[in-house]
Amino acid sequence: MALLFKNNLLILLILLVFISMDSYAYNENEAKTSEKEQPVIQVVSEIYPPYQVINEIGELGGLSVDKVKLLFHRSSINYQVKIYPWARGYQLALTQPNIFIFSLLRTQERESLFRWVAPLCSIEFSFYRSKSRPDIQLNSVAEAKKYLIGAQKGQASAEYLLRLGFEPEKNLSISYNNDNFIQMLAFDRVELIVLSSTYFASLIATNSPYADKIEPVFPINYLTRNLYLASSLNTSTDLISRLEKAYDELAPQFDHNCKE
């Protein structure tokens, strides 16, 4: 009888151990499932050296990218950066919920269209001409209306020129990316383009065949501003708060002049 009691007690203890282990495994799997089910937040951008580039091992990097990665990592937000033509990414951030976008120039006209999360880098723009056209001289932005100008669709520079009365197909040629209208300028298909000084510096640094064919001719002071990480208006307040807190913590490490 005593032996039977001991055997039953041993069986009971073994069962309790297995039940305990099974419960632990369930809880661990439940936690892993919960972690996997965290929504992946979509972050959109474009390739725009030196702020967003594909590095030598095929990964996305750059002056703005590095900061954005730090902000999301510090915020413990599950995210994915998707590269689009700028006009498409801009439209997504303008219309869809919980979309983040960078590097977005903060202008008065855009102020109410997005939620401005964190400044990333300062930027300045100028009109550029072909070195073969020293006859093109400017003393004001208004004088540029005499020429055919290349600008990128969806960019603040194109928005600015349209607002000043520049007209597509008359004195404004809209392109979907910078490379297109840089080539157009180099081959005299447009007379001026709007380009950032940092983008021009990246052409020189990468030995672009167009770098020695173009030159700045007049600065556009209105467009000397900060590039931002921003979001669509209907983005979760919790996400915004976490990223703003991360920025407050990381800001002392950020060089907003973004010198390479």
N, C-alpha and C positions, 0 to 999 in steps of 0.2 A: 504494500500500500504506500509506504514511504517512498519507494522507488518510483511508483507511478506518479505520485505527487511531484517529485523532483523533475521527472520527464516533462510533465504538463507545464511546470513553471518555466523550464528551459525553453519549451516551444513558445510559450507566451512572451518571454523576453525577446526571442528571435523575431517574433511577429512585430513586437513594438519597435525594434530596431529598423526593420524593413519599412514599417509605416512611417517612422520618423525620417528615414532616408528618402522615401518617396515624396513626402511632404516637402522636404528641402529642395528636391529636384524640381518639383512643381513650381515652388515659389521662385526658384532661380530662372526657370524657363519663362515664367510669367513676367519677370522683370526684363528678361532679354526681349520678349515679345513686345512689351511696352516700349522699350527703347527703340526697337525697330519701327514701331508704328508712329514715332514722332514724324510729323510732316516735314518733307524736304522743302525748304524755302527757296524759291527761284530768284536768282540774282542775274540780271542781264547786263551785258556790256558789248563792246566792240574791240577790235584790234586797233589800237591807236598809240604807237610808240611815242614816248617811252613809258606811258602810263599803263598800257595794257599790251603785252607782247607775248609771243610764243618763244620760249627760250631754246637753247641749243639741244635740250633733251626732250623737247616737245611739250613742255608744261607751260601753263599760263602763269606769267609773272609780270613784273613791272612796278613802277613807282606807286601807282594807286592800288594795284592788285595786292601787293604785299600788306598794305594797311588794311584793306578790306578783309583779307584773310585773318589778320590779327584780331580785328573787331569781332568777327563772327566766332572765332575760336574762343575769345575771352567771354563772349556772351553765351557759349554752349548752345548755339543755334545750329541745327542741322541744315546745311544749305548746299546749293549747287550753282556754280556760275555757268551760264550759257552765253555763247558768243553769237550775236546776230548782226546783220547790217544795222547801222545805228537807227535808221528810221523805224525799223520793225521793233527793236528793243524799246525804243522811246514810246511807241504806240502801246506796247504791252504795259509798260509802267504807268501810262496815262489812263488806261482803261480797266486793268485787271487787279483784283485784290491781292495783297501780300506779295507784291513784286518789288524788288529792290533794283536800283539802277545806278551805275557809275561808269565813267566819271562825268557827272552832269554839271554843266556850267549854271551857276545860280544867277539868274537875271530877274529884274523887276517883273517882267512879263510872265515868268514861270513861277513866281513866288507862291501863288495860290493853287498851283496845279499839282504840287508834290509836297511830301513831308521831308524836310531837310534834316538828315540824321547827323552827318559828320562831315566837316571840311577835310579834304584830302590833300590837294595841291593847288597852288596858285598857277595861273596861266595868263599869257598875253598873246594877242593876235596882231598881225599886220597884213597889209596888202603886199603881195610879192609880184615882181615882174620878171620877165626873161631878161637875162643880161644882154641879149641881142636887141633890146628895146629901151635904150637909155633915153629915148624921146618921151617916154611915159613918165610924167612928173605929177605929183599930187601935193597939194597944200591943205586939203580937207577931204573928208569922206565924201562930201557932195560932189567934188570934182571927179570922183571915180565913176559917176554916172555916164561919163563920156566914153567909157570903155566896156568891153564885154568881160564880165567877171565870173570866175568859177568858184562855187561854194558847195558844201556838202549838205544833202537833204537831211532835214531834221536837226541840224546843228544850230546852235544859237547864232552863229555868224550869218547863216542864210536867213534865219528869222529876222535878224536885225536889219539886213539889207532890204528885205521885202517890206518891212515896216517903214523904212525910209523912202519907199517908192521905187526901188529897183524892180524891173519887170522881167519875168522869165521870157526867154527867147528874144528879148530886146537888148538888155544890158546885164542879164543874169543867166548863167548856165548852171543848172542844178545837177550834181553828180551824186552817186550813191556811196562813193568812198574817196578818200584823199588821193590815193594813188592815181585814180582816173584823171582828176583835174590837174595834178602835178604834171602828168604826161601831156595833157592838153596845153598847158602853159609852155612846156619845153618845146612843143612842136607848133607853137603859135596858133593854136585853135581857140584859145582865149587870150585876153591881153593882161589880165590880172587874176590872182587867186587870193583867197583869205586863208592864212595858215598860221599856226602857232609857232612861236620861236623854238619851243622844245621839240616839236615835230621836225622842224627844219634842222635842228641840231642832230636829231636822230638820223636824218638822211646823210649828214656829213659823217657821223660816227660809223655808219654801216657802208660807207663808200658807194652810196647810191649814184647811178650814172646821171641823175638829175640834179644832184646837190650843187654842182659847179655851174649849172645852167640858169639858176634863178637867184634872186636876191630881194631882200625887203626894201620897200620904197616908202611906206607910210604906216605908222602905228594906228591901231583902232583902239583908242583909250577906253571906250565904253565897254569893250570886251575883256579888259584886264580885270579878272575876278578869280574866285575860287571854284575849283571843281569839287563836287560833293558826292558822297553816298546818299542817295535819296530813295524814297519809296512812293508807291501809289498812295492816294489819299485814304483809301479804305483798307489800310494795313493795320494789323493787330497792334493795339496800344502797348501790349506786353512786349512784343518784339522790339518796338521802337524804344521803349524804356530800357530794355536790357542792352541794346546797342549804344544808347546815349550814355549809360553808366560805364560801359566798356570804353567808350571814347574818353570820358572824363579821367579814367584811370590811365589810359595809354597816351593821351595828348602830349605829356611832357617828352615822350620819346619820338614824336612825329616832327619831321622837318617839312613844314608846309610850303617851303620854297622848292622842295623836291629836287634837290641837286643830286645828280648821279655821282 
